[in-house]
Amino acid sequence: MAETSAITTLRAELPDCYLTPEDVAEIFKVPLETVRQWRKKRVGPPGFRVGKYLRYDPADVHRYIGERKAADKAA
């Protein structure tokens, strides 16, 4: 029973699905190369590697959107 509880607790902290660079490009309606450049220049939502695969946490993407909205309002 304790194992199930620990797994459930951990699962509650994780998103249902991490996003691929293609997903991020689709969300923002930008070319995939733009997402690659954001990562290279460290200006877009933060990504992380799982082996050779790049993934994005949806919470980080939402946070990035909020930051961009706030910066736009301040400008």
CHARMM internal coordinates of N, CA and C (Angstrom, degrees):
IC EDIT
DIST 1 N 1 CA 1.4486
DIST 1 CA 1 C 1.5275
ANGL 1 N 1 CA 1 C 111.36
DIST 1 C 2 N 1.3423
ANGL 1 CA 1 C 2 N 117.19
DIHE 1 N 1 CA 1 C 2 N -38.84
DIST 2 N 2 CA 1.4545
ANGL 1 C 2 N 2 CA 121.34
DIHE 1 CA 1 C 2 N 2 CA 179.84
DIST 2 CA 2 C 1.5265
ANGL 2 N 2 CA 2 C 110.84
DIHE 1 C 2 N 2 CA 2 C -63.58
DIST 2 C 3 N 1.3480
ANGL 2 CA 2 C 3 N 117.30
DIHE 2 N 2 CA 2 C 3 N -37.39
DIST 3 N 3 CA 1.4615
ANGL 2 C 3 N 3 CA 120.82
DIHE 2 CA 2 C 3 N 3 CA 178.15
DIST 3 CA 3 C 1.5195
ANGL 3 N 3 CA 3 C 111.07
DIHE 2 C 3 N 3 CA 3 C -61.83
DIST 3 C 4 N 1.2982
ANGL 3 CA 3 C 4 N 117.22
DIHE 3 N 3 CA 3 C 4 N -45.14
DIST 4 N 4 CA 1.4579
ANGL 3 C 4 N 4 CA 121.22
DIHE 3 CA 3 C 4 N 4 CA 179.37
DIST 4 CA 4 C 1.5169
ANGL 4 N 4 CA 4 C 110.27
DIHE 3 C 4 N 4 CA 4 C -60.87
DIST 4 C 5 N 1.3025
ANGL 4 CA 4 C 5 N 117.73
DIHE 4 N 4 CA 4 C 5 N -41.36
DIST 5 N 5 CA 1.4508
ANGL 4 C 5 N 5 CA 122.22
DIHE 4 CA 4 C 5 N 5 CA -179.98
DIST 5 CA 5 C 1.5298
ANGL 5 N 5 CA 5 C 111.03
DIHE 4 C 5 N 5 CA 5 C -63.44
DIST 5 C 6 N 1.3336
ANGL 5 CA 5 C 6 N 117.37
DIHE 5 N 5 CA 5 C 6 N -43.67
DIST 6 N 6 CA 1.4559
ANGL 5 C 6 N 6 CA 121.44
DIHE 5 CA 5 C 6 N 6 CA 179.52
DIST 6 CA 6 C 1.5298
ANGL 6 N 6 CA 6 C 110.74
DIHE 5 C 6 N 6 CA 6 C -64.85
DIST 6 C 7 N 1.3122
ANGL 6 CA 6 C 7 N 117.29
DIHE 6 N 6 CA 6 C 7 N -42.04
DIST 7 N 7 CA 1.4701
ANGL 6 C 7 N 7 CA 121.55
DIHE 6 CA 6 C 7 N 7 CA 178.85
DIST 7 CA 7 C 1.5165
ANGL 7 N 7 CA 7 C 109.93
DIHE 6 C 7 N 7 CA 7 C -65.42
DIST 7 C 8 N 1.3140
ANGL 7 CA 7 C 8 N 117.13
DIHE 7 N 7 CA 7 C 8 N -43.05
DIST 8 N 8 CA 1.4628
ANGL 7 C 8 N 8 CA 121.12
DIHE 7 CA 7 C 8 N 8 CA 179.16
DIST 8 CA 8 C 1.5238
ANGL 8 N 8 CA 8 C 110.14
DIHE 7 C 8 N 8 CA 8 C -62.46
DIST 8 C 9 N 1.3243
ANGL 8 CA 8 C 9 N 117.16
DIHE 8 N 8 CA 8 C 9 N -42.90
DIST 9 N 9 CA 1.4599
ANGL 8 C 9 N 9 CA 121.07
DIHE 8 CA 8 C 9 N 9 CA 179.16
DIST 9 CA 9 C 1.5208
ANGL 9 N 9 CA 9 C 110.40
DIHE 8 C 9 N 9 CA 9 C -62.77
DIST 9 C 10 N 1.3184
ANGL 9 CA 9 C 10 N 117.65
DIHE 9 N 9 CA 9 C 10 N -46.23
DIST 10 N 10 CA 1.4509
ANGL 9 C 10 N 10 CA 121.37
DIHE 9 CA 9 C 10 N 10 CA 179.08
DIST 10 CA 10 C 1.5221
ANGL 10 N 10 CA 10 C 110.06
DIHE 9 C 10 N 10 CA 10 C -62.64
DIST 10 C 11 N 1.3092
ANGL 10 CA 10 C 11 N 117.36
DIHE 10 N 10 CA 10 C 11 N -44.67
DIST 11 N 11 CA 1.4615
ANGL 10 C 11 N 11 CA 122.07
DIHE 10 CA 10 C 11 N 11 CA -178.63
DIST 11 CA 11 C 1.5262
ANGL 11 N 11 CA 11 C 111.07
DIHE 10 C 11 N 11 CA 11 C -61.38
DIST 11 C 12 N 1.3195
ANGL 11 CA 11 C 12 N 117.03
DIHE 11 N 11 CA 11 C 12 N -35.69
DIST 12 N 12 CA 1.4612
ANGL 11 C 12 N 12 CA 120.77
DIHE 11 CA 11 C 12 N 12 CA -179.75
DIST 12 CA 12 C 1.5298
ANGL 12 N 12 CA 12 C 110.97
DIHE 11 C 12 N 12 CA 12 C -64.46
DIST 12 C 13 N 1.3273
ANGL 12 CA 12 C 13 N 117.49
DIHE 12 N 12 CA 12 C 13 N -25.11
DIST 13 N 13 CA 1.4604
ANGL 12 C 13 N 13 CA 122.14
DIHE 12 CA 12 C 13 N 13 CA -178.94
DIST 13 CA 13 C 1.5283
ANGL 13 N 13 CA 13 C 112.54
DIHE 12 C 13 N 13 CA 13 C -84.49
DIST 13 C 14 N 1.3288
ANGL 13 CA 13 C 14 N 117.73
DIHE 13 N 13 CA 13 C 14 N -14.27
DIST 14 N 14 CA 1.4571
ANGL 13 C 14 N 14 CA 121.42
DIHE 13 CA 13 C 14 N 14 CA -174.71
DIST 14 CA 14 C 1.5231
ANGL 14 N 14 CA 14 C 111.49
DIHE 13 C 14 N 14 CA 14 C -102.90
DIST 14 C 15 N 1.3377
ANGL 14 CA 14 C 15 N 116.34
DIHE 14 N 14 CA 14 C 15 N 146.76
DIST 15 N 15 CA 1.4717
ANGL 14 C 15 N 15 CA 118.38
DIHE 14 CA 14 C 15 N 15 CA 174.17
DIST 15 CA 15 C 1.5170
ANGL 15 N 15 CA 15 C 109.80
DIHE 14 C 15 N 15 CA 15 C -69.75
DIST 15 C 16 N 1.3197
ANGL 15 CA 15 C 16 N 116.02
DIHE 15 N 15 CA 15 C 16 N 160.74
DIST 16 N 16 CA 1.4579
ANGL 15 C 16 N 16 CA 119.98
DIHE 15 CA 15 C 16 N 16 CA 178.49
DIST 16 CA 16 C 1.5202
ANGL 16 N 16 CA 16 C 111.07
DIHE 15 C 16 N 16 CA 16 C -65.71
DIST 16 C 17 N 1.3231
ANGL 16 CA 16 C 17 N 116.37
DIHE 16 N 16 CA 16 C 17 N -31.03
DIST 17 N 17 CA 1.4563
ANGL 16 C 17 N 17 CA 119.61
DIHE 16 CA 16 C 17 N 17 CA -175.80
DIST 17 CA 17 C 1.5225
ANGL 17 N 17 CA 17 C 109.23
DIHE 16 C 17 N 17 CA 17 C -156.04
DIST 17 C 18 N 1.3233
ANGL 17 CA 17 C 18 N 116.86
DIHE 17 N 17 CA 17 C 18 N 130.20
DIST 18 N 18 CA 1.4579
ANGL 17 C 18 N 18 CA 120.28
DIHE 17 CA 17 C 18 N 18 CA 173.28
DIST 18 CA 18 C 1.5205
ANGL 18 N 18 CA 18 C 108.29
DIHE 17 C 18 N 18 CA 18 C -79.88
DIST 18 C 19 N 1.3157
ANGL 18 CA 18 C 19 N 116.13
DIHE 18 N 18 CA 18 C 19 N 152.11
DIST 19 N 19 CA 1.4558
ANGL 18 C 19 N 19 CA 121.89
DIHE 18 CA 18 C 19 N 19 CA -176.40
DIST 19 CA 19 C 1.5180
ANGL 19 N 19 CA 19 C 111.58
DIHE 18 C 19 N 19 CA 19 C -92.76
DIST 19 C 20 N 1.3191
ANGL 19 CA 19 C 20 N 116.27
DIHE 19 N 19 CA 19 C 20 N 146.19
DIST 20 N 20 CA 1.4590
ANGL 19 C 20 N 20 CA 122.30
DIHE 19 CA 19 C 20 N 20 CA 174.42
DIST 20 CA 20 C 1.5292
ANGL 20 N 20 CA 20 C 108.22
DIHE 19 C 20 N 20 CA 20 C -91.25
DIST 20 C 21 N 1.3299
ANGL 20 CA 20 C 21 N 117.78
DIHE 20 N 20 CA 20 C 21 N 166.19
DIST 21 N 21 CA 1.4659
ANGL 20 C 21 N 21 CA 119.23
DIHE 20 CA 20 C 21 N 21 CA 174.61
DIST 21 CA 21 C 1.5405
ANGL 21 N 21 CA 21 C 112.05
DIHE 20 C 21 N 21 CA 21 C -57.59
DIST 21 C 22 N 1.3128
ANGL 21 CA 21 C 22 N 115.98
DIHE 21 N 21 CA 21 C 22 N -34.70
DIST 22 N 22 CA 1.4789
ANGL 21 C 22 N 22 CA 119.75
DIHE 21 CA 21 C 22 N 22 CA 177.37
DIST 22 CA 22 C 1.5312
ANGL 22 N 22 CA 22 C 110.66
DIHE 21 C 22 N 22 CA 22 C -63.65
DIST 22 C 23 N 1.3358
ANGL 22 CA 22 C 23 N 116.71
DIHE 22 N 22 CA 22 C 23 N -39.38
DIST 23 N 23 CA 1.4603
ANGL 22 C 23 N 23 CA 120.59
DIHE 22 CA 22 C 23 N 23 CA 177.69
DIST 23 CA 23 C 1.5252
ANGL 23 N 23 CA 23 C 110.83
DIHE 22 C 23 N 23 CA 23 C -62.64
DIST 23 C 24 N 1.3275
ANGL 23 CA 23 C 24 N 116.51
DIHE 23 N 23 CA 23 C 24 N -43.95
DIST 24 N 24 CA 1.4660
ANGL 23 C 24 N 24 CA 121.13
DIHE 23 CA 23 C 24 N 24 CA -179.86
DIST 24 CA 24 C 1.5274
ANGL 24 N 24 CA 24 C 110.06
DIHE 23 C 24 N 24 CA 24 C -63.33
DIST 24 C 25 N 1.3250
ANGL 24 CA 24 C 25 N 116.94
DIHE 24 N 24 CA 24 C 25 N -42.51
DIST 25 N 25 CA 1.4665
ANGL 24 C 25 N 25 CA 120.95
DIHE 24 CA 24 C 25 N 25 CA 177.63
DIST 25 CA 25 C 1.5287
ANGL 25 N 25 CA 25 C 110.16
DIHE 24 C 25 N 25 CA 25 C -60.36
DIST 25 C 26 N 1.3160
ANGL 25 CA 25 C 26 N 116.91
DIHE 25 N 25 CA 25 C 26 N -40.94
DIST 26 N 26 CA 1.4691
ANGL 25 C 26 N 26 CA 121.05
DIHE 25 CA 25 C 26 N 26 CA 179.57
DIST 26 CA 26 C 1.5292
ANGL 26 N 26 CA 26 C 111.12
DIHE 25 C 26 N 26 CA 26 C -67.40
DIST 26 C 27 N 1.3190
ANGL 26 CA 26 C 27 N 117.19
DIHE 26 N 26 CA 26 C 27 N -41.43
DIST 27 N 27 CA 1.4683
ANGL 26 C 27 N 27 CA 121.20
DIHE 26 CA 26 C 27 N 27 CA 179.97
DIST 27 CA 27 C 1.5243
ANGL 27 N 27 CA 27 C 110.46
DIHE 26 C 27 N 27 CA 27 C -59.41
DIST 27 C 28 N 1.3330
ANGL 27 CA 27 C 28 N 116.38
DIHE 27 N 27 CA 27 C 28 N -45.13
DIST 28 N 28 CA 1.4617
ANGL 27 C 28 N 28 CA 120.79
DIHE 27 CA 27 C 28 N 28 CA -176.77
DIST 28 CA 28 C 1.5258
ANGL 28 N 28 CA 28 C 113.13
DIHE 27 C 28 N 28 CA 28 C -90.53
DIST 28 C 29 N 1.3304
ANGL 28 CA 28 C 29 N 116.67
DIHE 28 N 28 CA 28 C 29 N -2.87
DIST 29 N 29 CA 1.4715
ANGL 28 C 29 N 29 CA 121.48
DIHE 28 CA 28 C 29 N 29 CA -179.14
DIST 29 CA 29 C 1.5278
ANGL 29 N 29 CA 29 C 110.94
DIHE 28 C 29 N 29 CA 29 C 54.76
DIST 29 C 30 N 1.3458
ANGL 29 CA 29 C 30 N 114.87
DIHE 29 N 29 CA 29 C 30 N 48.54
DIST 30 N 30 CA 1.4655
ANGL 29 C 30 N 30 CA 121.98
DIHE 29 CA 29 C 30 N 30 CA 177.27
DIST 30 CA 30 C 1.5265
ANGL 30 N 30 CA 30 C 107.83
DIHE 29 C 30 N 30 CA 30 C -126.23
DIST 30 C 31 N 1.3293
ANGL 30 CA 30 C 31 N 116.90
DIHE 30 N 30 CA 30 C 31 N 160.43
DIST 31 N 31 CA 1.4663
ANGL 30 C 31 N 31 CA 119.01
DIHE 30 CA 30 C 31 N 31 CA 176.37
DIST 31 CA 31 C 1.5315
ANGL 31 N 31 CA 31 C 111.53
DIHE 30 C 31 N 31 CA 31 C -64.74
DIST 31 C 32 N 1.3081
ANGL 31 CA 31 C 32 N 116.07
DIHE 31 N 31 CA 31 C 32 N 152.21
DIST 32 N 32 CA 1.4587
ANGL 31 C 32 N 32 CA 121.73
DIHE 31 CA 31 C 32 N 32 CA 177.89
DIST 32 CA 32 C 1.5314
ANGL 32 N 32 CA 32 C 110.70
DIHE 31 C 32 N 32 CA 32 C -57.31
DIST 32 C 33 N 1.3137
ANGL 32 CA 32 C 33 N 117.19
DIHE 32 N 32 CA 32 C 33 N -36.18
DIST 33 N 33 CA 1.4692
ANGL 32 C 33 N 33 CA 120.58
DIHE 32 CA 32 C 33 N 33 CA 179.03
DIST 33 CA 33 C 1.5290
ANGL 33 N 33 CA 33 C 111.58
DIHE 32 C 33 N 33 CA 33 C -61.24
DIST 33 C 34 N 1.3180
ANGL 33 CA 33 C 34 N 117.66
DIHE 33 N 33 CA 33 C 34 N -32.62
DIST 34 N 34 CA 1.4633
ANGL 33 C 34 N 34 CA 120.97
DIHE 33 CA 33 C 34 N 34 CA 176.46
DIST 34 CA 34 C 1.5208
ANGL 34 N 34 CA 34 C 110.72
DIHE 33 C 34 N 34 CA 34 C -63.40
DIST 34 C 35 N 1.3220
ANGL 34 CA 34 C 35 N 116.83
DIHE 34 N 34 CA 34 C 35 N -43.59
DIST 35 N 35 CA 1.4676
ANGL 34 C 35 N 35 CA 121.03
DIHE 34 CA 34 C 35 N 35 CA 178.09
DIST 35 CA 35 C 1.5322
ANGL 35 N 35 CA 35 C 109.35
DIHE 34 C 35 N 35 CA 35 C -62.25
DIST 35 C 36 N 1.3006
ANGL 35 CA 35 C 36 N 117.10
DIHE 35 N 35 CA 35 C 36 N -40.48
DIST 36 N 36 CA 1.4741
ANGL 35 C 36 N 36 CA 120.67
DIHE 35 CA 35 C 36 N 36 CA 177.98
DIST 36 CA 36 C 1.5287
ANGL 36 N 36 CA 36 C 111.12
DIHE 35 C 36 N 36 CA 36 C -62.77
DIST 36 C 37 N 1.3229
ANGL 36 CA 36 C 37 N 116.15
DIHE 36 N 36 CA 36 C 37 N -41.85
DIST 37 N 37 CA 1.4661
ANGL 36 C 37 N 37 CA 120.11
DIHE 36 CA 36 C 37 N 37 CA 178.63
DIST 37 CA 37 C 1.5299
ANGL 37 N 37 CA 37 C 111.62
DIHE 36 C 37 N 37 CA 37 C -67.01
DIST 37 C 38 N 1.3263
ANGL 37 CA 37 C 38 N 117.30
DIHE 37 N 37 CA 37 C 38 N -38.55
DIST 38 N 38 CA 1.4668
ANGL 37 C 38 N 38 CA 120.19
DIHE 37 CA 37 C 38 N 38 CA 175.91
DIST 38 CA 38 C 1.5191
ANGL 38 N 38 CA 38 C 110.10
DIHE 37 C 38 N 38 CA 38 C -56.77
DIST 38 C 39 N 1.3257
ANGL 38 CA 38 C 39 N 115.88
DIHE 38 N 38 CA 38 C 39 N -44.67
DIST 39 N 39 CA 1.4657
ANGL 38 C 39 N 39 CA 119.57
DIHE 38 CA 38 C 39 N 39 CA -178.84
DIST 39 CA 39 C 1.5224
ANGL 39 N 39 CA 39 C 110.54
DIHE 38 C 39 N 39 CA 39 C -65.88
DIST 39 C 40 N 1.3200
ANGL 39 CA 39 C 40 N 116.19
DIHE 39 N 39 CA 39 C 40 N -44.31
DIST 40 N 40 CA 1.4615
ANGL 39 C 40 N 40 CA 120.59
DIHE 39 CA 39 C 40 N 40 CA -179.65
DIST 40 CA 40 C 1.5314
ANGL 40 N 40 CA 40 C 111.23
DIHE 39 C 40 N 40 CA 40 C -61.03
DIST 40 C 41 N 1.3359
ANGL 40 CA 40 C 41 N 116.51
DIHE 40 N 40 CA 40 C 41 N -40.45
DIST 41 N 41 CA 1.4676
ANGL 40 C 41 N 41 CA 121.84
DIHE 40 CA 40 C 41 N 41 CA -178.36
DIST 41 CA 41 C 1.5331
ANGL 41 N 41 CA 41 C 112.74
DIHE 40 C 41 N 41 CA 41 C -89.65
DIST 41 C 42 N 1.3310
ANGL 41 CA 41 C 42 N 115.61
DIHE 41 N 41 CA 41 C 42 N -4.78
DIST 42 N 42 CA 1.4741
ANGL 41 C 42 N 42 CA 122.19
DIHE 41 CA 41 C 42 N 42 CA -179.38
DIST 42 CA 42 C 1.5273
ANGL 42 N 42 CA 42 C 112.18
DIHE 41 C 42 N 42 CA 42 C 58.38
DIST 42 C 43 N 1.3223
ANGL 42 CA 42 C 43 N 115.95
DIHE 42 N 42 CA 42 C 43 N 46.47
DIST 43 N 43 CA 1.4649
ANGL 42 C 43 N 43 CA 120.27
DIHE 42 CA 42 C 43 N 43 CA -179.67
DIST 43 CA 43 C 1.5261
ANGL 43 N 43 CA 43 C 113.25
DIHE 42 C 43 N 43 CA 43 C -117.52
DIST 43 C 44 N 1.2944
ANGL 43 CA 43 C 44 N 118.63
DIHE 43 N 43 CA 43 C 44 N -12.19
DIST 44 N 44 CA 1.4611
ANGL 43 C 44 N 44 CA 121.75
DIHE 43 CA 43 C 44 N 44 CA -178.43
DIST 44 CA 44 C 1.5153
ANGL 44 N 44 CA 44 C 110.98
DIHE 43 C 44 N 44 CA 44 C -99.68
DIST 44 C 45 N 1.3152
ANGL 44 CA 44 C 45 N 116.27
DIHE 44 N 44 CA 44 C 45 N -166.73
DIST 45 N 45 CA 1.4645
ANGL 44 C 45 N 45 CA 119.50
DIHE 44 CA 44 C 45 N 45 CA 176.75
DIST 45 CA 45 C 1.5279
ANGL 45 N 45 CA 45 C 110.05
DIHE 44 C 45 N 45 CA 45 C -63.20
DIST 45 C 46 N 1.3294
ANGL 45 CA 45 C 46 N 117.12
DIHE 45 N 45 CA 45 C 46 N 142.86
DIST 46 N 46 CA 1.4630
ANGL 45 C 46 N 46 CA 118.89
DIHE 45 CA 45 C 46 N 46 CA -178.43
DIST 46 CA 46 C 1.5247
ANGL 46 N 46 CA 46 C 111.92
DIHE 45 C 46 N 46 CA 46 C -69.72
DIST 46 C 47 N 1.3060
ANGL 46 CA 46 C 47 N 115.59
DIHE 46 N 46 CA 46 C 47 N 138.58
DIST 47 N 47 CA 1.4542
ANGL 46 C 47 N 47 CA 121.74
DIHE 46 CA 46 C 47 N 47 CA 176.21
DIST 47 CA 47 C 1.5160
ANGL 47 N 47 CA 47 C 109.23
DIHE 46 C 47 N 47 CA 47 C -116.03
DIST 47 C 48 N 1.3027
ANGL 47 CA 47 C 48 N 115.82
DIHE 47 N 47 CA 47 C 48 N 172.82
DIST 48 N 48 CA 1.4600
ANGL 47 C 48 N 48 CA 120.74
DIHE 47 CA 47 C 48 N 48 CA 177.85
DIST 48 CA 48 C 1.5220
ANGL 48 N 48 CA 48 C 108.81
DIHE 47 C 48 N 48 CA 48 C -146.84
DIST 48 C 49 N 1.3069
ANGL 48 CA 48 C 49 N 115.84
DIHE 48 N 48 CA 48 C 49 N 157.50
DIST 49 N 49 CA 1.4548
ANGL 48 C 49 N 49 CA 121.12
DIHE 48 CA 48 C 49 N 49 CA -178.41
DIST 49 CA 49 C 1.5224
ANGL 49 N 49 CA 49 C 110.94
DIHE 48 C 49 N 49 CA 49 C -99.11
DIST 49 C 50 N 1.3075
ANGL 49 CA 49 C 50 N 114.05
DIHE 49 N 49 CA 49 C 50 N 139.92
DIST 50 N 50 CA 1.4636
ANGL 49 C 50 N 50 CA 123.02
DIHE 49 CA 49 C 50 N 50 CA 169.70
DIST 50 CA 50 C 1.5194
ANGL 50 N 50 CA 50 C 103.44
DIHE 49 C 50 N 50 CA 50 C -122.10
DIST 50 C 51 N 1.3362
ANGL 50 CA 50 C 51 N 114.83
DIHE 50 N 50 CA 50 C 51 N 96.48
DIST 51 N 51 CA 1.4561
ANGL 50 C 51 N 51 CA 118.72
DIHE 50 CA 50 C 51 N 51 CA -171.35
DIST 51 CA 51 C 1.5150
ANGL 51 N 51 CA 51 C 108.88
DIHE 50 C 51 N 51 CA 51 C 65.50
DIST 51 C 52 N 1.3118
ANGL 51 CA 51 C 52 N 117.23
DIHE 51 N 51 CA 51 C 52 N -124.99
DIST 52 N 52 CA 1.4637
ANGL 51 C 52 N 52 CA 120.58
DIHE 51 CA 51 C 52 N 52 CA 179.30
DIST 52 CA 52 C 1.5301
ANGL 52 N 52 CA 52 C 112.58
DIHE 51 C 52 N 52 CA 52 C -92.02
DIST 52 C 53 N 1.3212
ANGL 52 CA 52 C 53 N 116.88
DIHE 52 N 52 CA 52 C 53 N -1.04
DIST 53 N 53 CA 1.4579
ANGL 52 C 53 N 53 CA 121.25
DIHE 52 CA 52 C 53 N 53 CA -174.97
DIST 53 CA 53 C 1.5262
ANGL 53 N 53 CA 53 C 112.17
DIHE 52 C 53 N 53 CA 53 C -96.70
DIST 53 C 54 N 1.3143
ANGL 53 CA 53 C 54 N 116.21
DIHE 53 N 53 CA 53 C 54 N 136.00
DIST 54 N 54 CA 1.4527
ANGL 53 C 54 N 54 CA 122.49
DIHE 53 CA 53 C 54 N 54 CA 176.79
DIST 54 CA 54 C 1.5264
ANGL 54 N 54 CA 54 C 108.77
DIHE 53 C 54 N 54 CA 54 C -93.94
DIST 54 C 55 N 1.3153
ANGL 54 CA 54 C 55 N 116.08
DIHE 54 N 54 CA 54 C 55 N 133.18
DIST 55 N 55 CA 1.4566
ANGL 54 C 55 N 55 CA 121.24
DIHE 54 CA 54 C 55 N 55 CA 179.65
DIST 55 CA 55 C 1.5227
ANGL 55 N 55 CA 55 C 109.93
DIHE 54 C 55 N 55 CA 55 C -135.27
DIST 55 C 56 N 1.3359
ANGL 55 CA 55 C 56 N 115.11
DIHE 55 N 55 CA 55 C 56 N 158.04
DIST 56 N 56 CA 1.4591
ANGL 55 C 56 N 56 CA 122.71
DIHE 55 CA 55 C 56 N 56 CA 178.52
DIST 56 CA 56 C 1.5184
ANGL 56 N 56 CA 56 C 108.82
DIHE 55 C 56 N 56 CA 56 C -126.41
DIST 56 C 57 N 1.3238
ANGL 56 CA 56 C 57 N 116.02
DIHE 56 N 56 CA 56 C 57 N 136.67
DIST 57 N 57 CA 1.4599
ANGL 56 C 57 N 57 CA 121.47
DIHE 56 CA 56 C 57 N 57 CA 175.77
DIST 57 CA 57 C 1.5313
ANGL 57 N 57 CA 57 C 106.93
DIHE 56 C 57 N 57 CA 57 C -81.39
DIST 57 C 58 N 1.3291
ANGL 57 CA 57 C 58 N 118.60
DIHE 57 N 57 CA 57 C 58 N 127.06
DIST 58 N 58 CA 1.4627
ANGL 57 C 58 N 58 CA 120.21
DIHE 57 CA 57 C 58 N 58 CA 179.80
DIST 58 CA 58 C 1.5295
ANGL 58 N 58 CA 58 C 113.01
DIHE 57 C 58 N 58 CA 58 C -55.43
DIST 58 C 59 N 1.3232
ANGL 58 CA 58 C 59 N 118.20
DIHE 58 N 58 CA 58 C 59 N -33.39
DIST 59 N 59 CA 1.4696
ANGL 58 C 59 N 59 CA 121.06
DIHE 58 CA 58 C 59 N 59 CA 178.42
DIST 59 CA 59 C 1.5272
ANGL 59 N 59 CA 59 C 110.41
DIHE 58 C 59 N 59 CA 59 C -64.09
DIST 59 C 60 N 1.3333
ANGL 59 CA 59 C 60 N 117.23
DIHE 59 N 59 CA 59 C 60 N -38.46
DIST 60 N 60 CA 1.4609
ANGL 59 C 60 N 60 CA 120.63
DIHE 59 CA 59 C 60 N 60 CA 177.55
DIST 60 CA 60 C 1.5230
ANGL 60 N 60 CA 60 C 111.38
DIHE 59 C 60 N 60 CA 60 C -67.36
DIST 60 C 61 N 1.3131
ANGL 60 CA 60 C 61 N 117.14
DIHE 60 N 60 CA 60 C 61 N -36.38
DIST 61 N 61 CA 1.4650
ANGL 60 C 61 N 61 CA 120.88
DIHE 60 CA 60 C 61 N 61 CA 177.88
DIST 61 CA 61 C 1.5232
ANGL 61 N 61 CA 61 C 109.96
DIHE 60 C 61 N 61 CA 61 C -66.62
DIST 61 C 62 N 1.3255
ANGL 61 CA 61 C 62 N 117.45
DIHE 61 N 61 CA 61 C 62 N -43.10
DIST 62 N 62 CA 1.4726
ANGL 61 C 62 N 62 CA 121.21
DIHE 61 CA 61 C 62 N 62 CA 177.18
DIST 62 CA 62 C 1.5263
ANGL 62 N 62 CA 62 C 110.75
DIHE 61 C 62 N 62 CA 62 C -62.17
DIST 62 C 63 N 1.3298
ANGL 62 CA 62 C 63 N 116.57
DIHE 62 N 62 CA 62 C 63 N -41.92
DIST 63 N 63 CA 1.4691
ANGL 62 C 63 N 63 CA 121.21
DIHE 62 CA 62 C 63 N 63 CA 178.77
DIST 63 CA 63 C 1.5263
ANGL 63 N 63 CA 63 C 110.32
DIHE 62 C 63 N 63 CA 63 C -62.34
DIST 63 C 64 N 1.3236
ANGL 63 CA 63 C 64 N 116.21
DIHE 63 N 63 CA 63 C 64 N -42.40
DIST 64 N 64 CA 1.4621
ANGL 63 C 64 N 64 CA 121.13
DIHE 63 CA 63 C 64 N 64 CA 178.66
DIST 64 CA 64 C 1.5361
ANGL 64 N 64 CA 64 C 110.52
DIHE 63 C 64 N 64 CA 64 C -61.14
DIST 64 C 65 N 1.3058
ANGL 64 CA 64 C 65 N 116.46
DIHE 64 N 64 CA 64 C 65 N -42.91
DIST 65 N 65 CA 1.4679
ANGL 64 C 65 N 65 CA 120.58
DIHE 64 CA 64 C 65 N 65 CA 178.36
DIST 65 CA 65 C 1.5291
ANGL 65 N 65 CA 65 C 109.70
DIHE 64 C 65 N 65 CA 65 C -60.15
DIST 65 C 66 N 1.3254
ANGL 65 CA 65 C 66 N 116.77
DIHE 65 N 65 CA 65 C 66 N -45.42
DIST 66 N 66 CA 1.4642
ANGL 65 C 66 N 66 CA 120.98
DIHE 65 CA 65 C 66 N 66 CA 178.75
DIST 66 CA 66 C 1.5240
ANGL 66 N 66 CA 66 C 111.90
DIHE 65 C 66 N 66 CA 66 C -60.78
DIST 66 C 67 N 1.3295
ANGL 66 CA 66 C 67 N 117.04
DIHE 66 N 66 CA 66 C 67 N -41.48
DIST 67 N 67 CA 1.4627
ANGL 66 C 67 N 67 CA 121.41
DIHE 66 CA 66 C 67 N 67 CA 178.22
DIST 67 CA 67 C 1.5198
ANGL 67 N 67 CA 67 C 111.27
DIHE 66 C 67 N 67 CA 67 C -63.68
DIST 67 C 68 N 1.3268
ANGL 67 CA 67 C 68 N 116.33
DIHE 67 N 67 CA 67 C 68 N -41.57
DIST 68 N 68 CA 1.4765
ANGL 67 C 68 N 68 CA 120.15
DIHE 67 CA 67 C 68 N 68 CA 179.49
DIST 68 CA 68 C 1.5233
ANGL 68 N 68 CA 68 C 110.68
DIHE 67 C 68 N 68 CA 68 C -65.81
DIST 68 C 69 N 1.3380
ANGL 68 CA 68 C 69 N 116.78
DIHE 68 N 68 CA 68 C 69 N -40.33
DIST 69 N 69 CA 1.4693
ANGL 68 C 69 N 69 CA 120.31
DIHE 68 CA 68 C 69 N 69 CA 178.35
DIST 69 CA 69 C 1.5237
ANGL 69 N 69 CA 69 C 110.31
DIHE 68 C 69 N 69 CA 69 C -62.78
DIST 69 C 70 N 1.3345
ANGL 69 CA 69 C 70 N 117.12
DIHE 69 N 69 CA 69 C 70 N -43.98
DIST 70 N 70 CA 1.4571
ANGL 69 C 70 N 70 CA 121.59
DIHE 69 CA 69 C 70 N 70 CA -179.57
DIST 70 CA 70 C 1.5301
ANGL 70 N 70 CA 70 C 110.64
DIHE 69 C 70 N 70 CA 70 C -64.63
DIST 70 C 71 N 1.3294
ANGL 70 CA 70 C 71 N 116.97
DIHE 70 N 70 CA 70 C 71 N -41.93
DIST 71 N 71 CA 1.4691
ANGL 70 C 71 N 71 CA 120.76
DIHE 70 CA 70 C 71 N 71 CA 179.15
DIST 71 CA 71 C 1.5209
ANGL 71 N 71 CA 71 C 110.48
DIHE 70 C 71 N 71 CA 71 C -64.77
DIST 71 C 72 N 1.3187
ANGL 71 CA 71 C 72 N 116.98
DIHE 71 N 71 CA 71 C 72 N -37.22
DIST 72 N 72 CA 1.4629
ANGL 71 C 72 N 72 CA 120.88
DIHE 71 CA 71 C 72 N 72 CA 179.99
DIST 72 CA 72 C 1.5243
ANGL 72 N 72 CA 72 C 110.80
DIHE 71 C 72 N 72 CA 72 C -67.52
DIST 72 C 73 N 1.3399
ANGL 72 CA 72 C 73 N 116.44
DIHE 72 N 72 CA 72 C 73 N -39.90
DIST 73 N 73 CA 1.4655
ANGL 72 C 73 N 73 CA 119.83
DIHE 72 CA 72 C 73 N 73 CA 178.87
DIST 73 CA 73 C 1.5182
ANGL 73 N 73 CA 73 C 110.96
DIHE 72 C 73 N 73 CA 73 C -67.82
DIST 73 C 74 N 1.3280
ANGL 73 CA 73 C 74 N 117.80
DIHE 73 N 73 CA 73 C 74 N -34.52
DIST 74 N 74 CA 1.4648
ANGL 73 C 74 N 74 CA 121.94
DIHE 73 CA 73 C 74 N 74 CA -179.11
DIST 74 CA 74 C 1.5251
ANGL 74 N 74 CA 74 C 112.45
DIHE 73 C 74 N 74 CA 74 C -74.05
DIST 74 C 75 N 1.3200
ANGL 74 CA 74 C 75 N 116.35
DIHE 74 N 74 CA 74 C 75 N -21.42
DIST 75 N 75 CA 1.4783
ANGL 74 C 75 N 75 CA 120.00
DIHE 74 CA 74 C 75 N 75 CA -176.18
DIST 75 CA 75 C 1.5116
ANGL 75 N 75 CA 75 C 112.48
DIHE 74 C 75 N 75 CA 75 C -76.66
END
COOR INIT
IC SEED 1 N 1 CA 1 C
IC BUILD
